[in-house]
Amino acid sequence: MQPQVSRLEFRDAMARVCAPVNIVTTDGPAGRGGFTATAMCSVSDDPPTLLICMNERSAQTGMFLENRRFCVNVLTQAHMHLASKFAGAIRDMAERYQAASWQTMPSGMPALLDAIVSFDCEIGDVNKVGTHNVMFGRVIDIRHGSGEAALLYVDRNYSQPMSLGSFGG
């Protein structure tokens, strides 16, 4: 068997992977919550499904699991301050939400008014993998918003996307 990759080696390598920044929100019987995430991706288009990963030790994990719904809001570069707030710079949830304008999706989930796109999801399966819960969300509604450039995260910092001309095409 090959030697295992260390936790630190893996984290350092993953830091080099560029990812869009999202705020994942929930609201329901367990309360209103939200966190910043880069661990989100498409799973299938039939049925439309995406996944998010949430640290099992997060104080909000129970809230998301009990509410059984979430909304993924894809951020623009103008949302850097908001991404920091939802990443834990501000602990008070009401204060986090007061820092932006929101609309309510038909399911009751908070959607960032000027997000690039918002995916309203019902939680289907949840799988625990290591330290995280992988939540599979069946997309029940989509709201298209801003056409602004996406906020990206790479090398443990927010970054601006390269222009298409940077690719030599």
C-alpha positions in Angstrom: 0.0 0.0 0.0 1.2 3.5 -0.9 2.0 5.9 2.0 -0.9 8.1 2.9 -1.0 11.8 2.1 -0.9 13.9 5.3 -3.8 16.2 6.2 -1.5 19.2 5.9 -0.1 18.1 2.5 -3.7 17.6 1.2 -4.9 21.0 2.6 -1.9 22.8 1.0 -2.5 21.1 -2.3 -6.2 21.9 -2.3 -5.4 25.6 -1.5 -4.0 25.8 -5.0 -7.3 24.8 -6.6 -9.3 27.8 -7.6 -13.0 27.7 -6.6 -16.0 30.1 -6.8 -17.2 31.5 -3.5 -20.7 30.8 -2.3 -22.9 31.7 0.7 -25.1 28.8 1.6 -28.2 29.8 3.5 -31.1 28.1 5.4 -34.2 29.1 7.2 -36.9 27.0 8.8 -38.1 25.5 12.1 -34.4 25.2 13.4 -33.7 28.9 12.6 -31.9 31.0 10.0 -28.2 30.3 9.2 -25.6 30.7 6.6 -22.0 30.1 5.9 -19.3 30.7 3.2 -18.4 27.7 1.1 -16.2 26.8 -1.8 -17.1 23.1 -1.6 -20.1 23.1 -3.9 -20.5 21.4 -7.3 -23.0 20.0 -9.7 -23.8 16.3 -9.3 -26.4 15.6 -12.0 -28.9 17.4 -14.3 -31.4 14.5 -14.1 -32.7 15.2 -11.5 -30.9 18.6 -11.1 -28.7 18.0 -8.0 -25.7 19.7 -6.4 -23.7 19.1 -3.3 -22.3 21.1 -0.6 -19.8 20.1 2.1 -20.2 21.4 5.7 -17.9 20.7 8.6 -19.6 18.4 11.0 -18.4 20.4 14.0 -20.1 23.6 12.8 -22.6 25.0 15.2 -25.0 25.2 12.3 -24.9 21.6 11.1 -27.9 20.6 13.1 -29.9 23.6 11.8 -29.2 22.7 8.2 -30.1 19.1 8.7 -33.3 19.9 10.6 -34.4 22.5 8.1 -33.8 20.0 5.2 -33.4 22.9 2.8 -30.6 25.3 1.7 -29.9 27.9 -0.9 -26.5 28.3 -2.7 -25.8 31.9 -3.6 -22.8 32.3 -6.0 -21.0 35.5 -5.1 -19.5 38.3 -7.2 -16.3 40.2 -6.6 -18.3 42.9 -4.9 -19.3 40.4 -2.2 -15.9 39.9 -0.7 -16.9 41.7 2.5 -20.0 39.5 2.8 -18.0 36.3 2.2 -15.8 37.2 5.2 -18.8 37.9 7.4 -20.4 34.6 6.6 -17.1 32.8 7.0 -17.1 33.7 10.7 -15.7 37.3 10.9 -19.2 38.2 12.3 -20.7 35.6 14.7 -24.1 37.2 15.0 -26.4 35.8 12.3 -28.7 38.7 12.2 -25.8 41.1 11.7 -24.5 38.9 8.8 -27.9 39.1 7.1 -28.2 42.8 7.6 -25.0 43.3 5.6 -26.8 42.5 2.3 -30.2 42.6 0.5 -32.1 39.3 0.4 -35.2 37.9 -1.2 -37.2 34.9 -0.1 -37.3 31.9 -2.5 -40.7 30.1 -2.9 -39.4 27.5 -0.4 -38.7 30.2 2.2 -34.9 30.1 1.7 -33.0 33.4 1.8 -31.4 34.3 -1.6 -28.9 37.0 -2.0 -30.6 39.7 -4.2 -27.5 40.4 -6.3 -25.9 36.9 -6.5 -24.8 35.6 -9.9 -27.3 32.8 -9.4 -29.1 31.2 -6.5 -30.0 27.5 -6.3 -32.9 26.6 -4.0 -32.5 23.1 -2.8 -34.2 20.3 -0.7 -31.7 18.1 1.1 -31.8 14.5 -0.1 -29.0 12.3 1.0 -26.4 13.3 3.6 -23.2 11.3 3.8 -20.5 11.8 6.5 -17.0 11.7 4.9 -14.2 12.3 7.4 -14.8 15.6 9.2 -17.6 16.8 6.8 -21.2 16.2 5.9 -21.8 16.0 2.2 -25.3 17.3 1.6 -26.9 16.5 -1.7 -29.5 19.1 -2.7 -32.2 18.5 -5.2 -32.6 21.9 -7.0 -36.2 23.0 -6.9 -35.8 26.5 -8.1 -33.1 28.8 -9.7 -33.0 32.6 -9.6 -30.6 34.3 -12.1 -29.2 37.5 -10.9 -26.1 39.6 -11.5 -23.9 39.2 -14.6 -20.9 40.4 -12.6 -17.6 38.5 -12.4 -17.4 35.7 -9.9 -15.5 35.9 -6.6 -12.9 33.2 -6.6 -10.8 31.7 -3.8 -7.3 30.3 -4.4 -4.1 30.1 -2.3 -6.1 31.0 0.7 -7.1 34.4 -0.7 -9.9 35.9 -2.7 -8.9 36.4 -6.3 -10.1 38.0 -9.5 -10.8 35.8 -12.5 -8.5 35.9 -15.5 -9.9 37.4 -18.6 -10.6 35.1 -21.5 -7.6 36.7 -23.4 -5.3 35.3 -20.7 -5.8 31.9 -22.1 -4.2 32.7 -25.5 -7.4 32.2 -27.4 
